[in-house]
Amino acid sequence: MPRQVGDTPTDLVTRLLSAGHPVSADVLARFADVYREARYATHTVDERMRQQARDALQRLRAELTAEVTHDIG
């Protein structure tokens, strides 16, 4: 999904979901939540937050890879 100038993370996620992309809404929401917390929190990003981001990214990658594999054959 190409980014558009001025896109927020929420804008991009909304377009991904509305385009029928095979990505789970819950994994995107979790990833966006940890991003917002890291971006706007006044506390330090801790290992728990890093692990949440890694977990969400791994799941997102698995979902996107499964779609590519399925389309190819």
C-alpha positions in Angstrom: 0.0 0.0 0.0 1.7 3.2 -1.1 2.0 6.0 1.4 0.5 9.4 0.6 2.0 12.7 1.6 0.7 13.6 5.0 -0.4 10.1 5.9 -0.6 9.4 9.6 -0.1 5.8 10.7 -3.9 5.6 11.3 -4.6 6.9 7.7 -2.4 4.1 6.3 -3.9 1.4 8.4 -7.4 2.5 7.5 -6.6 2.3 3.8 -5.0 -1.1 4.2 -8.1 -2.5 5.9 -10.5 -0.8 3.5 -8.6 -2.2 0.5 -9.4 -5.7 1.7 -5.7 -6.4 2.4 -5.4 -9.7 4.2 -4.0 -8.1 7.4 -5.6 -8.7 10.8 -7.0 -5.5 12.3 -5.9 -6.6 15.7 -2.3 -6.9 14.8 -2.3 -3.5 13.1 -4.1 -1.9 16.1 -1.5 -3.5 18.5 1.3 -2.2 16.4 -0.2 1.3 16.2 -0.8 1.3 19.9 2.8 0.5 20.8 4.0 3.1 18.2 1.8 5.8 19.7 3.0 5.0 23.2 6.6 5.0 22.1 6.2 8.2 20.1 4.2 10.3 22.6 5.0 8.9 26.0 7.2 10.8 28.4 8.6 7.5 29.8 11.4 5.5 28.3 10.7 2.8 25.8 11.2 -0.4 27.7 11.8 -4.0 26.7 8.1 -4.9 27.0 7.3 -2.3 24.4 10.1 -3.4 22.1 8.9 -7.0 22.4 5.3 -6.0 21.6 6.5 -4.2 18.5 8.6 -7.2 17.4 5.7 -9.6 18.0 3.3 -7.4 16.0 5.8 -7.0 13.2 6.5 -10.7 13.0 2.8 -11.5 12.8 2.3 -8.8 10.2 5.1 -10.1 8.1 3.7 -13.7 8.3 0.3 -12.5 7.2 1.7 -10.5 4.2 4.1 -13.3 3.2 1.2 -15.9 3.4 -0.8 -13.7 0.9 2.2 -13.4 -1.5 2.8 -17.1 -1.4 -0.9 -17.9 -1.9 -1.1 -15.6 -5.0 2.0 -17.1 -6.6 0.9 -20.6 -6.5 
